[in-house]
Amino acid sequence: MTTRVFVDGQEGTTGLRIHEYLAMRGDIEMMKIDADKRKDAAERARLLNAADVAFLCLPDAASREAAAMVTNPRTCLIDASTAHRTAPGWTFGLPELAPDQRELIRQSKRISNPGCHSTAFIMLLRPLIDAGLVPAETPVSATSITGYSGGGKKMIEQYEAGGDRTLDAPRPYGLGLQHKHLPEMRAHTGLQTPPVFMPIVGPFYKGLAVSVPLHLSELPGMVTGAQLHDALSARYSHERFVRVMSLSDPATLETGFFDVQACNDTNRVDIFVFAHERQAILIARLDNLGKGASGAAVQAMNVHLGKDEGLGL
């Protein structure tokens, strides 16, 4: 039996990539809206309610509007926007979040797709907070560097047009300290306060790395880098899409530079702990269009449908 899938927002970066993932799958029937009806509310509602799974690849307000159109109790919504990531009644679509998260995703008809920055941050911090190595009240900061594709079509066009020298260097943003991923970064790690978070967009298409510095002396119980590494290794030991790299990864230290793009074109997250006796830096890298967006959405759909989690990925 095929699964009927509709992507509302099929022309955006995330929607197009979901189509790419699903195009060759014989178990999926893709439902498409005619170009001249993309803003026709009645036609969108018809397709949303006819689908077994509908992906919402829309701005926040439009995603809320689309979700309100769905009256068919059998339609599963997977929302790629920020609109529902901490909303009651919605399940966070990160299977690796906790031991029971896959079962919650299987049972839910409302799944919120995690953000790219927050996926990496949460996967670094949640196991350490659960293990009691990083107390929930710890003040945390984070930096993320990402490719410009994370900014969507408008930013991609801006970078690829060329001629603007300001785009040649990395550009920090979110300096108002109100980045839209902050609520989910706090809620799904268990931190009592959001991190001080600075994202940076770089002059490359895709790839993302979030880094979190820690002063080990400020953690209770004389926590070591090895303990942090062991906790992350234990948590993700059976996760097919997560690699916990060697402590103070020798291959990275040998070159002296971190490769932000090494997970591109995969659905993988690589996790690193670099540490000495007083300090540690945690880093998680992923493809911001893969595990950071469309790949994560397809993975959540596979989990929900009870299929091989890596099907199409």
N, C-alpha and C positions, 0 to 999 in steps of 0.2 A: 504494500500500500504506500502510495506517495504522500508526502507532506506538502500541503499547499502553503507557499510562503509569499508574503507581500512586503516590499520595502517601501515605506512611506518616506520619501526623500531620496529616491533612487539615484538622483543625479549628483548628489554630494559626494565628497571624498570617501566617507565611511560607507554610504550606500553602494557606491560603485564597487568598492572592495568586497563587500558582502556578496554582491552578484558574481564577482570573480571566483570567490571561494565555492559558491554553490552551483555555478554554471555546468560543471561536468558531472554532477551527482545525479544518478538515476533515481534516487529515492526522493528527490525534490521536484516539485512543480512550481516554477516561478510565475507569479501573477504580476503583470505590469500594467500600469496606468497609461493611457494614451497621453502623449505630450500636451495636447490641447485641453486636457481635463485635470492636469496636475493640481490646479487650485479649485477644482469642483468638489465642494464638500460632500455632496451626495454620492459622487462616484468614489471618493476616498473612503467614505463610510461603508459603502457596499463592499469594497475590496478588503477593508480591515475586518469586517465581520464574516467574510467568506474564507478568510485565511485561517489555517491552523496555527501558524506563527506569523506575527507581523513585527517587523523591525521598524522602530521610529528613529529616523536619522534626520532630525529636525531641530531647529532652535527650541529653547525651553518652552516658550509660550505655545508654540505650535504643537509640541509633544503633549502638553497638557490638554490641548484642544482635541488632538487625535485620540488620546486615551479616553476622553469623555464620549467619543463617538461609538466606542465599542460596547455593544449590548449582548453579543454572543458569548456565553460563558465558556465556550470551548476555545475561543481565540486566546492564544498566549501572546502577550506583548513583551518585547524586549526593547527597552528604551535606551538609545545611545546618548541621549542628552543628559544634562545635569539635573533635569527637573525632578526626578523621583529617587535619587540615590540615597536620601535619608528619609524618604516619605513613608509613613505608616502604610502597611499593606503591600509594600513592594519588597522583593527579595534582592539583595545585592548579588549581582551575577559574577562573583569571583569564587569559583569552586574550591580554590586553595585556601580560602579565608579561614575555615575552621573545619573540624572533622565532620560536622553535621551539615555543612553548607550544600553539598551536592543533593542531599535529600530535600532540603528546603527548595532548591532550584527545581528539582523534579516535580514537586507538589505545587509550585506557584504558577499562576497565570499572569503575574505581573513581576517582571524581572528588570532591574535597572543595571545597565552596563557600566562598569567602573570607568573612571577617567584614566588617561594615560599616566599622568604624574602620580595620581593617587594609588594606582595599582602597584607601582614600584615602591612607593612610600609605605603603604599598608603591608606589603609582603615582607618588608624589612622589619617593621616595628611590631606587628601583631604577635608573632611568635615570642618575641623577647618580653613583651608585656605579659602575655599569658604565662610565661615561665617565671615571672617575678624578677627577672634580671634588670628590667627597666621599669621602675614604678610608674603608674599611670599619671602621677602628678609631676613627672620630670619635665622641665622646660626643654623643648626640642626645636632645632632648626633644621632646615633642609634646603638644598639647592638642586634644581633640575635643569639639565641642558637637553634641548630637543631640536629635531629638525623642523624646518619651516612648514612641512606638510601638515603639522598639527594645527596650523592656523586656518586651514580650509582653502577653498578655491581662490578667494581673494588674495590671501597671502602668497599662495603658490604662484599666482600670476605676477604678483609684485616682484618676487625674487627672480622668477624666470625671465622677466622682461629685461632685467639688467639695467645698467646706467645709473644706479643709485649707490653711491659709495658707502652710505650708512649701513647698507645691508651686507657689506663685506666682512664685518666683524660681529662677534656674538653680541646680542642685545638683551640685557636684563629687562624684565617687565613685571607686572603685578606689584608695582612699588607702592600702591595704595594699601597693600597688606590685606586685600579682600579677594584673593583669587577664588574662583568659583569651585575649585576642588577642595578647599579647606574644610567645609562641613563633613564631607565623607572621609577625609584624612583623619579627622578627630574621631568621628563616630565609629568607624570600623577598625580603628586600632585600640580604642578604649582610653586614649589620652584624655585627660581632664580639660586641657586647653589646646587649641589648634597650634600647630608649629608655626614658627616664623619661617615663611616659605618664599624663596626667590626663584622663579623660573627664568630661564634664559633661552632665547631662540637663536640657533646658530645657522650659518650659511651652508647648510647641507640639507638634503631632502627629507631624510627620515633617520630614526634612531634616537634613543632617549636614555639618559642615565640620571637617577636620583641619588644624591649623596646625603648622608646624615652623620654629622660629627658627634662624638660622645666623649666627655671627660670621664674616664673610668673611675677616677677618685671621687666623683660626685655620685656614683651609684652605690647603693648599700651592699655590704658584704664583700668588698674587695673583688668585684667582678673583673674578670680578665677577658681579653680578646678571644682566647680559646673557648671560654664558656659561651660567649656570644655565638661564636662559630658553631659550636656543638649543638646549641639550641636550634639554630637555623637548619643545620644538617639533619637533625632528628625530625624536625617538623616537616621537611620537604623530602625526606628520604624515598618516599614512594610516589612522588609527583612526577609525571612524565614530562611536563613542560617546565620544570624548574631544575636548574643546576646550581648547587652551592659549590663554589670554587674553593680551591685550597686556601687555607689561612694565609693572609698576606701573599696572595697568589704570586709565585715566583716568576711566571711568564710575564706578568704585567710589570713587576718590579724590574725585570731584566731590561725591558725597553724604556722604562721610566715614564711611560704615558699610558693612559687608559683609552681603550678603543670603544667609543660610544656606539658605533654602528655594527658591532659584531653579532648582534641578534637580528639584524635586518633580514626580512623575508622568512622569518620563523614565527612560531607562536610561543617562543621560549622566553623565560626570564632567567638571567644569570645573576647570582647573588655573591657578593664579595665582602669579606671582613679584612681590613688592613689595620693592624694594631701594634702598639708597643705597650710597655707597662703602664703608661699614664693615659693614653688616648687611643681612640679607634675611629675609623671612618667606615661606615657601612655604605655599600653601593649596590643598587639594582639597575640592570639595564634590560631594555626590551625594544622591540619595534613599535613605535608609537601608532602605526597603522595596523599592526598585527595584534599582539597580545594587549596593546594599549587601546584598541578600538575594535575593528572589524573581526579580527581573529577571536578575541574574547567573546564577542557576540555570538559567533558561530559555535564556539566551544560551549557556551551556556545553552544554546539551542540543542546541541547534541546531548548534553546532560539532561535537559528537560524531557527530551523525547526518549531517553533510555537507550540511545545509540552509542557506538564507540565514540568516546570523547574527542578523539583526534580525527574523526572522519572529515575529509576535505581540507585538513590543516597540515 
